[in-house]
Amino acid sequence: MESVLVAVGVVALVGLILGVLIGFAAKKFAVASDPRIEEVAELLPGANCGGCGYAGCGDLAKAIVTSGADPALCAVCSAENVAKICAVMGVEAGAKERKVAVVYCSGDRSHAKMIAQYNGLNDCRAAASLHGGGKGCRFGCIGLGSCARSCPFGAIEIRNGLAIVHPETCVGCGKCVDICPRKLIRLVPAVSKGHVYCNSLLKGPQKKKYCSIPCIACRKCVKAAPEVFNPQGFLVRAVKPELVDAELVKSAGCPTGALQTVEDHLALGQAAGKEKEGAA
């Protein structure tokens, strides 16, 4: 019994000594944390989507406080919370422009020519490394849903073999932009009401072999609004997409229909039914 008591006493003494040492070390080497980091983190949405370029909302909060990162980097954060973060940091809140993702392609299965049967992985990047899946256009949407699966907010669906972005849900985090192997998704001002939905760099006759609504660079839109549209080789881009509205799309009179309103692009494939993006 005496030996047991001695053992218990020794263990208790060792524990007490270690506790004192740990407490001393914690106090001695403690790193002061700025309380503003936690305050800023609470104002961020906590989505951890990575669209800001940081690993998550916690890292962005730390960067805002310690490195002066712009609170507006968070595409999900409301303008009200951005203003509150700026107030915490003692800086002036600037105007925040909302952006949304746009898939520059109209090549669903009703308009794009299929030249092969793809039986590989259900992943656009895998298909891109294997002749680009089954569609003939090597610049267009592969349609296997990698962008849809990467979207933390469910703003993209695959409809009839084409990625469709719902602008009312999209927050412009940029995840889909990074994952698309064809680089045909871009972030544009949300006020834009129309786009040239084509990404092919081929000449017009070559494009029409694989798609029924390509941009053939006829430049009718450029003549209608030279300050908005700019020809880039055999493809026309809207250099000021924020100025494109339904009236301009109509007046431009695109002969192929590549220049569409956002609503028209959303309607693509509806007649053929929706093909919901799978989890596999």
C-alpha positions in Angstrom: 0.0 0.0 0.0 2.8 2.3 0.8 4.5 1.8 -2.6 1.2 2.6 -4.3 0.9 5.9 -2.4 4.4 6.7 -3.3 3.8 6.0 -7.0 0.6 8.1 -6.9 2.5 11.0 -5.2 5.3 10.9 -7.7 2.9 10.9 -10.7 1.0 13.8 -9.1 4.2 15.7 -8.5 5.4 15.1 -12.1 2.0 16.3 -13.5 2.1 19.4 -11.3 5.7 20.3 -12.5 4.7 19.6 -16.2 1.6 21.8 -15.9 3.6 24.7 -14.4 6.2 24.3 -17.2 3.5 24.2 -20.0 1.7 27.2 -18.5 5.0 29.2 -18.3 5.9 28.2 -21.9 2.4 29.1 -23.2 2.7 32.5 -21.6 6.3 33.1 -22.6 5.9 32.2 -26.2 2.3 33.3 -26.8 1.7 35.1 -30.1 -0.6 38.1 -29.7 -3.7 37.7 -31.9 -5.4 40.7 -33.4 -9.0 40.6 -32.2 -10.1 42.1 -35.5 -9.3 38.9 -37.3 -12.1 37.1 -35.5 -14.4 40.1 -36.0 -13.8 40.2 -39.7 -14.1 36.4 -40.0 -17.6 36.6 -38.5 -18.6 39.1 -41.1 -17.4 36.9 -44.0 -19.9 34.3 -45.3 -18.0 31.2 -44.2 -18.5 29.5 -47.6 -14.7 28.8 -47.9 -15.1 28.6 -51.7 -11.6 29.9 -52.4 -12.8 32.4 -55.0 -10.9 35.2 -53.3 -7.6 33.4 -53.8 -7.1 32.3 -50.2 -7.6 28.9 -48.7 -10.8 30.0 -46.9 -12.7 32.7 -45.1 -10.3 32.5 -42.1 -7.3 33.0 -44.3 -8.9 36.0 -46.0 -9.8 37.5 -42.7 -6.2 37.2 -41.6 -5.0 38.7 -44.8 -7.4 41.6 -44.6 -6.2 42.5 -41.1 -2.5 41.8 -41.4 -1.8 42.4 -45.1 -4.4 44.9 -46.1 -6.2 42.6 -48.5 -9.3 44.1 -50.1 -12.5 42.9 -48.4 -14.3 43.1 -51.8 -12.2 40.0 -52.9 -15.0 37.9 -51.4 -17.6 37.6 -54.2 -20.1 36.1 -51.8 -19.9 38.8 -49.1 -22.8 41.3 -49.3 -22.1 45.0 -49.8 -23.4 45.7 -46.3 -20.9 43.3 -44.7 -18.0 44.6 -46.9 -18.8 48.1 -45.5 -18.8 46.7 -42.0 -15.4 45.1 -42.5 -14.1 48.3 -43.9 -15.4 50.1 -40.8 -13.6 47.6 -38.6 -10.4 48.2 -40.5 -10.9 52.0 -40.6 -10.8 52.2 -44.4 -13.3 53.5 -46.9 -15.5 51.0 -48.6 -15.3 51.2 -52.4 -18.0 50.3 -54.9 -18.3 46.6 -55.4 -19.2 45.4 -58.9 -21.1 42.1 -59.0 -19.8 39.7 -61.6 -21.2 36.4 -62.8 -19.8 33.5 -64.9 -20.6 33.2 -68.6 -20.1 30.0 -70.6 -19.1 31.3 -74.1 -20.7 28.4 -76.0 -24.1 27.5 -77.4 -23.1 24.0 -78.5 -25.7 21.8 -76.9 -26.5 18.5 -78.5 -29.2 20.2 -80.7 -26.6 22.6 -82.3 -23.2 20.9 -81.9 -22.2 18.1 -84.2 -21.2 14.8 -82.5 -18.3 13.0 -84.2 -17.6 10.3 -81.7 -19.0 8.4 -78.7 -17.1 9.2 -75.5 -17.0 6.4 -73.0 -14.3 7.8 -70.6 -14.4 9.4 -67.2 -17.3 11.8 -66.5 -14.9 14.7 -66.3 -14.2 17.5 -68.8 -10.5 17.5 -68.1 -10.2 13.8 -68.7 -12.2 14.2 -72.0 -10.1 17.2 -73.1 -7.0 15.0 -72.9 -8.7 12.4 -75.0 -9.7 14.2 -78.2 -12.1 16.4 -76.3 -15.0 14.0 -75.8 -17.6 13.4 -78.6 -18.2 16.9 -79.9 -16.5 18.0 -83.1 -15.7 21.6 -82.0 -12.5 21.5 -80.0 -13.1 25.0 -78.6 -16.6 24.4 -77.2 -18.2 23.1 -74.0 -17.5 19.5 -73.4 -20.5 19.2 -71.3 -19.5 16.6 -68.7 -20.1 18.9 -65.7 -16.8 19.5 -64.1 -17.7 23.2 -63.7 -21.1 22.3 -62.3 -19.6 20.0 -59.7 -17.0 22.6 -58.7 -19.6 25.3 -58.1 -20.1 25.7 -54.3 -23.5 27.4 -54.9 -25.2 25.2 -57.4 -25.3 27.9 -60.1 -24.5 25.7 -63.0 -26.4 22.8 -64.6 -25.6 20.6 -67.6 -28.5 20.9 -70.0 -28.5 18.8 -73.2 -24.7 18.6 -73.1 -24.1 22.3 -72.4 -23.2 24.1 -69.2 -25.8 26.7 -68.3 -25.1 29.4 -65.7 -28.0 30.7 -63.6 -27.0 34.4 -63.0 -29.4 34.9 -60.1 -27.5 32.2 -58.2 -24.0 32.8 -59.4 -21.8 34.9 -57.0 -18.8 35.1 -59.3 -16.4 33.1 -57.2 -14.5 31.9 -60.3 -14.2 28.2 -59.4 -15.7 27.2 -62.7 -13.3 29.5 -64.6 -10.3 27.8 -63.1 -11.6 24.2 -63.7 -12.7 24.5 -67.4 -10.1 22.9 -69.6 -11.3 24.9 -72.7 -11.0 28.2 -70.8 -14.4 29.3 -72.2 -15.9 30.5 -68.9 -15.3 34.1 -67.9 -16.5 36.5 -65.2 -18.3 39.5 -66.6 -20.4 42.3 -65.0 -23.8 41.0 -64.0 -25.5 44.0 -65.6 -24.7 42.6 -69.1 -27.8 41.2 -70.8 -26.1 39.5 -73.8 -23.0 37.9 -75.1 -21.4 36.3 -78.2 -21.7 32.7 -77.1 -18.9 31.3 -79.1 -15.3 30.4 -78.3 -14.0 28.9 -81.6 -11.0 30.5 -83.3 -11.6 28.7 -86.6 -12.8 30.4 -89.8 -16.5 30.7 -90.3 -17.0 27.8 -92.8 -14.9 25.5 -90.6 -17.0 26.4 -87.5 -20.2 25.7 -89.3 -19.1 22.1 -89.9 -19.4 21.5 -86.2 -21.9 24.0 -84.9 -25.1 25.5 -86.3 -24.9 28.8 -84.3 -21.2 29.9 -84.3 -19.7 33.3 -84.5 -18.6 33.7 -88.1 -17.0 37.1 -87.6 -19.4 38.8 -90.1 -19.0 42.0 -88.0 -22.6 43.0 -88.1 -22.5 43.5 -84.3 -19.3 45.6 -84.7 -21.0 47.9 -87.2 -24.0 48.2 -84.9 -21.8 49.1 -81.8 -18.1 49.5 -82.6 -17.5 50.8 -79.1 -18.9 47.5 -77.6 -17.7 44.7 -79.9 -14.2 44.0 -81.1 -13.2 41.5 -83.8 -10.4 39.2 -82.6 -9.3 37.2 -85.6 -12.3 35.0 -86.6 -14.1 35.7 -83.4 -15.9 38.8 -82.1 -15.9 39.6 -78.4 -17.8 42.2 -76.4 -15.0 44.4 -74.9 -17.7 46.3 -72.9 -20.2 43.6 -72.0 -21.9 45.9 -69.5 -23.2 47.9 -72.4 -24.9 44.9 -74.1 -28.7 44.9 -73.7 -31.6 43.1 -75.4 -32.2 46.0 -77.8 -28.6 46.0 -79.0 -28.7 42.2 -79.5 -31.8 42.6 -81.6 -30.5 45.6 -83.6 -27.2 43.8 -84.4 -29.1 41.1 -86.2 -26.5 38.3 -85.8 -27.2 36.0 -88.8 -26.2 32.8 -86.9 -27.7 33.6 -83.5 -24.3 33.4 -81.7 -25.0 36.9 -80.2 -27.9 36.1 -77.8 -29.5 37.6 -74.7 -28.8 35.9 -71.4 -32.4 34.7 -71.3 -32.1 33.1 -74.8 -29.0 31.2 -73.7 -30.8 30.0 -70.5 -33.5 28.6 -72.7 -31.1 26.5 -74.7 -31.9 22.8 -74.5 -35.2 23.2 -72.7 -37.1 21.6 -75.5 -34.9 18.5 -75.3 -35.3 18.4 -71.5 -32.9 19.0 -68.7 -30.0 16.7 -68.1 -29.1 17.3 -64.5 -25.4 17.1 -63.5 -24.5 13.9 -61.8 -22.3 13.5 -58.8 -20.1 10.8 -60.4 
